[in-house]
Each structure stands twice: as C-alpha cells, then as structure tokens.
Amino acid sequence: MKMLQIDFAPNSLVRRLYNTTLTSFLLALLVLSMGSVLAWRSMQLLQRQRDTEVKVQTTQAEIAKLQAGKKKQVVMKLPVDKTNAVNQAIGQLNTPWTNLLDALEKATTDKAALLQVTPDMKKSLMKGIAESKSTEDMIAYIEVLKRQAFFSSIVLEKHEINEQDPSKPIRFQFEAQWQSEVKQ
C-alpha cells in the first residue's frame, strides 16, 4: 500500500519553511544575494553618474568663465628695458646651440683649449677665446674651425703670450660667423 500524506496543520510560514527542500532554500538564498549585489552595484553606478554630471557642469562653468575672460583681455605694455631683456633671452634661446657646440667639438684638439664662447644672435656671430701651446697649434685650430660647414667665416682677432705662466701659452681671440639659415 502506498503511504498517504495527511496534514491538517493550518497553512503558515513555519509550515512552508518546514516543507521547503534544501535546493529551494539554497536557490532562494542565491536569488536574494544576487539581488543585494545588483542593488549595491546600481547604487554605485548612480553615484558615479551624479559625480560625473557635477564635474561636467563645473567644467562647463569654467569654460564659460574662460570664454568670457578672453573677450576682456587687457594688453599690457612693457617698458623698453624689459622688452629688450625679453628679446635678448629669446635670442639666446634661438641660438643654434647644438650645431654651434658640435662644430666647436669637432675642431677641438688636445693642442688648443677653448676657454670662452659668447654668441651674438642678432649678428649670427660667436666670439671665442682659446689657448694653445704654440702659434702653429693656434693656426691649426683656426684652420680646423674654417673647415666646419656650420661656420661661414672665421677671423683671428688678436693673440698674446701669457708671460706669467711658466709654459707661456698663447691666448687668442677669434670671431666665427655662422650661416643664419642653419637649423638645429
């Protein structure tokens, strides 16, 4: 004979929990946890969206201020001495230093030492002071400088022997004109 299930207990929450299978209970727990995770994640995304909207509004306000400020720009006139100083600084920055130093480095030998370099950007001219052990070394250094493609002309301005130094080196000053079209 087959067993019959007879249950006269009233329909209640306790009765339903008692009759729930383990699989149904685990499935309900899984659905609740997934719902909680989805709710938490959606709250995060909504907060991020609000933050982004605030940033967009702030940026738009800043852009509007900048555009309004551009219309009201005041042109200031600098004094002549400051203008000259700024132009001189720009000239120093526009000096083709890389090409100039490369050309000087190619001409450098152990028989002549370059002591000072003073460029004049307006004239595309460099004044240099060097020292050598003999007049032959001085002339050789000037000749090597003349062969550099960067310089259009080299002129030996003056030279003198340092009598106070025991090795009596020759200190000489030269001018080197470079081509103004040379690019760095």
Secondary structure, 3 states (H helix, E strand, C coil): CCCCCCCCCCCCHHHHHHHCCHHHHHHHHHHHHHHHHHHHHHHHHHHHHHHHHHHHHHHHHHHHHHHHHHHCCCCCCCCHHHHHHHHHHHHHHHCCHHHHHHHHHHHCECCEEEEEEEEECCCCEEEEEEEECCHHHHHHHHHHHHCCCCEEEEEEEEEEECCCCCCCCEEEEEEEEECCCCCC
